[in-house]
Amino acid sequence: MLSRVAENIYWMARHIERAENTARLIKVNTFLLLDLPKRIAPGWVPLLIITGAEELFHKRYKDTGERQVTKFLIADSDNPGAILPSLLAARENCRTIRDIVPREVWELINELYLQSRDNLNQGLTKNGRHSYLNRVITSSQTLAGLLAGTMNHDVDYHFMCIGRSLERADMTSRIIDVRSADMLPDQTGESKAYDNIQWMGILKSLTAYQMYRRSMQVRIHRNPVLRFLFQSQEFPRSVLHCIQEVENRVKQIGTDRATLQVLEHIKINLLDVDIKNLDHASLHTYVDNLQLDLIRLHNFLAQAYFLPVEE
């Protein structure tokens, strides 16, 4: 496979997944703030930290209120992780490989971008935002089903799955890191009483609430939630499941020893970690190291499959 084609399919999947994840983050945060007293509610800044865009936001906006943050995360063309720029990037990736993906995939991505662009004013209003975000989420999930059901499960498809899984692992680890830090203040006081609501928000941000209840069969609590999101081998957005998916796809494409070694290292660290011994500080350190490993994994994939071999 040409490295250009592999790279475009990989990034198409990442951009679509990123748009869906950001849409869900905004949606869940809106409801979370309604469930928490204003004096302990985390506000909108955590979404900027989760998406890695806090510094860029503060260069462009002074107020971190709902209106400014949602506009930045939905539509700001200077924010490459925002929903609309992500959909545009996915559309451009797909346009260059239209002969590789099923025609219906291109049509759906194109339609999703155009609808999101044309209905942007609706999406930036409080009343219209919910349906706007739902459309992005639903279309992204429809696209995943369309790709699974109509595209050959060959090398092209493997790269699509790698991109999607790596983006999911990245988002899951970011949400855990930032949202668990939100629960640091006043842990002997009022905020502790609302911890379960915030952990429920973490699960819902990853569409994990129902599957957590089904798999863990315990009340929502810090340690079982962390075990589920880090170590579940069944839930498709757990970090371990995503890493195993990447590993399986890399093996099917063709063994790249360096990439497989990185994957094995990440997998061992996920399986060996003792969740109950992770306090707030060590959890943050653990996730930081995991994030560095995911960056390393992306770099190894790029070197192995995307960059042209120097003669």
Buried (B, 14 or more C-beta within 10 A) or exposed (E): BEBEBBBBBBBBBBBBBBBBBBBBBBBBBBEBBEEBEEEBBBBBBBBBBBBEBBEBBEEEBEEBEBEBBBBBBBBBEEBBBBBBBBBBBBBBBBEBBEEBBBEBBBEBBBEBBEBBBEBBEEBBEEEBBBEBBEBBBEBBEEBBEBBEEEBEEEBBBBBBBBBBBBBBBBBBBBBBBBBBBBBEEEEEEEBEEBBBEBBBBBBBBBBBBEBBBEBBEEEBEBEBBBBBBBBBEEBBBBBBBBBBBBBBBBBBBEEBEEBBEBBEBBBEBBEEBEBEEBEEEEBBEBBEEBBEBBEBBBEBBBEBBBEEEEE
